[in-house]
Amino acid sequence: MILRRPNLPLMESPLAAATTGLLTGAALIIAIGAQNAYVLRLGIRRQHVLPVVAICALSDAVLIAAGVGGMGALVEAAPTAITAIRWIGAAFLITYGLMAARRAFHAEHLEAATGPVHVSRRTAVLTTLAFTWLNPHVYLDTLVFLGSVATTHADLRWWFGAGAAAASLLWFAGLGYGARLLGPLFEKPRAWRILDGLIAVVMLTLGATLALGH
């Protein structure tokens, strides 16, 4: 008689958990949004790419770590705070959207194709922080959703979180530094006007969505 070993459940490896986190994080981050549109615009201009990418990636890493650590429950228990952030974020997005629309419709607000309007480092940093932290969905996506998914990986949840944070770093670095490849396309003011028109649509749509509570 030959004895067979019982079928044992396969144990998840740290690499598998990290890969799942990478793919899940990428699915949440890679989308047309206000933050991505702003990073793209500065990337095309080659202005302050490093600090902007660093802010986006580090902010996501902090939020993901908080979610994995169990902070999502506090967010769900504080709907008033999320509502306040929603209204502030909506006002910010609508204001920025109107500014982008103004640039798109009035050529005099653009410089010649040889030199788009310069944005100061302080303005770039503060605007990036606003796009990141005044978006209520970022708390729901990272603290609540990613935090909840991370718990399904038990002791490997931090590997899952590391994978999600890596997805953010790879995406924003690729977007910020890869955007310069579009430089030749934006040698004419008309291209900037089209981009600003698209940014205006994104910002105003997101702002109205937040204001309506969606």
C-alpha positions in Angstrom: 0.0 0.0 0.0 1.4 3.4 -1.0 0.7 6.3 1.3 0.1 9.6 -0.3 0.7 13.0 1.3 -2.4 15.0 1.8 -2.9 17.9 -0.6 -1.7 21.0 1.4 -2.8 24.5 0.5 -0.2 26.5 -1.4 1.3 29.2 0.7 1.5 32.7 -0.8 5.0 34.0 -1.3 6.1 37.6 -0.5 6.8 38.1 -4.3 3.2 37.0 -5.1 1.8 39.4 -2.5 3.9 42.3 -3.8 2.9 41.5 -7.4 -0.7 41.6 -6.4 -0.2 44.9 -4.7 1.7 46.3 -7.7 -1.2 45.4 -10.1 -3.9 46.5 -7.7 -2.1 49.9 -7.1 -1.6 50.4 -10.8 -5.2 49.8 -11.5 -6.2 52.6 -9.1 -3.4 55.1 -10.2 -3.4 54.7 -14.0 -6.4 56.8 -14.9 -7.2 60.2 -16.3 -7.3 62.4 -13.2 -6.4 65.9 -12.0 -3.1 64.8 -10.4 -2.0 62.9 -13.5 -2.9 65.7 -15.8 -0.8 68.2 -13.8 2.2 65.9 -13.7 1.9 65.4 -17.4 1.8 69.2 -18.0 4.9 69.9 -16.0 6.6 66.8 -17.5 6.1 68.2 -21.0 7.5 71.5 -19.8 10.4 69.7 -18.0 9.7 71.9 -14.9 10.2 70.6 -11.4 9.6 67.0 -12.4 11.7 65.5 -9.5 10.0 67.2 -6.6 6.5 66.7 -8.1 7.1 63.0 -8.8 8.6 62.7 -5.3 5.5 64.3 -3.6 3.1 62.1 -5.5 4.9 58.9 -4.9 5.8 59.6 -1.2 2.2 60.8 -0.5 0.8 57.5 -1.9 3.4 55.5 0.1 2.3 57.2 3.3 -1.4 56.7 2.6 -0.9 53.1 1.6 1.2 52.4 4.7 -1.6 54.0 6.8 -4.2 51.9 5.1 -2.2 48.6 5.5 -1.7 49.6 9.2 -5.5 49.8 9.7 -6.2 53.6 9.4 -9.0 52.9 6.9 -11.5 52.3 9.8 -10.9 55.8 11.1 -11.7 57.3 7.6 -14.9 55.4 7.5 -15.8 56.6 11.0 -15.2 60.3 10.0 -17.6 61.1 7.2 -17.7 64.8 8.2 -14.0 65.2 7.5 -14.3 63.6 4.1 -17.2 65.8 3.3 -15.2 68.9 4.1 -12.3 67.7 2.0 -14.7 67.0 -0.8 -16.0 70.6 -0.9 -12.5 72.1 -0.6 -11.3 69.8 -3.3 -14.2 70.6 -5.6 -13.6 74.4 -5.3 -9.9 73.9 -6.0 -10.5 71.7 -9.1 -13.2 74.0 -10.5 -10.9 77.0 -10.0 -7.9 75.3 -11.7 -10.2 74.1 -14.5 -11.4 77.6 -15.2 -7.8 78.8 -15.3 -6.9 76.0 -17.8 -10.0 76.9 -19.9 -8.9 80.6 -19.9 -5.4 79.5 -21.2 -7.1 77.3 -23.9 -9.4 80.0 -25.2 -7.2 83.0 -25.0 -3.9 82.7 -26.9 -2.5 85.8 -25.2 -2.1 83.8 -22.0 0.5 81.5 -23.7 4.0 82.5 -24.5 5.6 81.6 -27.8 6.2 77.9 -28.6 9.9 78.4 -27.7 9.1 78.9 -24.0 5.9 78.0 -22.2 5.0 80.0 -19.1 7.3 79.1 -16.2 5.9 77.8 -13.0 7.8 78.4 -9.8 9.0 75.5 -7.7 6.8 76.7 -4.8 3.7 76.9 -6.9 4.4 73.5 -8.4 4.9 71.9 -5.0 1.8 73.5 -3.4 -0.4 72.7 -6.4 0.8 69.1 -6.4 0.1 68.8 -2.6 -3.4 70.2 -3.2 -4.1 67.8 -6.1 -3.0 64.9 -3.9 -4.4 65.7 -0.4 -7.6 67.5 -1.4 -8.9 64.5 -3.3 -11.3 62.6 -1.0 -11.1 59.6 -3.3 -7.5 59.1 -2.5 -8.4 58.3 1.1 -11.1 55.9 0.1 -8.9 54.2 -2.5 -5.7 53.9 -0.5 -6.8 53.9 3.2 -10.0 52.0 2.9 -9.9 49.9 -0.3 -6.1 49.0 -0.4 -6.1 48.6 3.3 -9.0 46.2 3.1 -7.4 44.2 0.4 -4.1 44.1 2.2 -5.8 42.4 5.2 -6.5 39.4 3.0 -2.8 38.8 2.7 -2.4 38.3 6.5 1.3 38.4 7.5 2.3 39.4 3.9 0.1 42.5 3.9 3.2 44.8 4.1 4.6 43.1 1.0 1.2 43.9 -0.7 1.6 47.5 0.4 5.2 47.7 -0.9 4.0 46.5 -4.3 1.2 49.1 -4.4 3.7 51.9 -3.4 6.1 50.7 -6.1 3.3 51.0 -8.7 2.8 54.6 -7.7 6.5 55.4 -7.9 6.9 53.7 -11.3 3.8 55.4 -12.7 4.6 58.9 -11.7 8.3 58.7 -12.6 7.3 57.3 -16.0 4.6 59.9 -16.5 6.8 62.9 -15.3 10.0 62.0 -17.1 8.4 60.2 -20.1 6.2 63.2 -20.9 9.3 65.0 -22.3 9.1 62.7 -25.3 6.0 64.6 -26.3 8.1 67.8 -26.4 8.2 68.0 -30.3 4.4 67.8 -30.4 4.1 70.8 -28.1 6.4 73.2 -30.1 3.4 75.1 -31.3 1.0 77.1 -29.0 -2.0 75.4 -30.5 -0.9 72.1 -29.0 -0.7 73.7 -25.5 -4.2 75.2 -26.0 -5.6 71.7 -26.9 -3.9 70.2 -23.8 -5.2 72.9 -21.6 -8.6 72.4 -23.1 -8.5 68.7 -22.2 -7.2 69.5 -18.7 -10.0 72.0 -18.2 -12.6 69.3 -19.1 -11.0 66.9 -16.7 -10.7 69.4 -13.8 -14.2 70.8 -14.2 -15.8 67.4 -14.6 -14.0 66.1 -11.5 -14.9 69.3 -9.5 -18.5 69.1 -10.5 -18.6 65.4 -9.6 -17.2 66.1 -6.1 -19.6 69.0 -5.6 -22.5 66.8 -6.4 -21.3 64.2 -3.9 -20.3 61.4 -6.3 
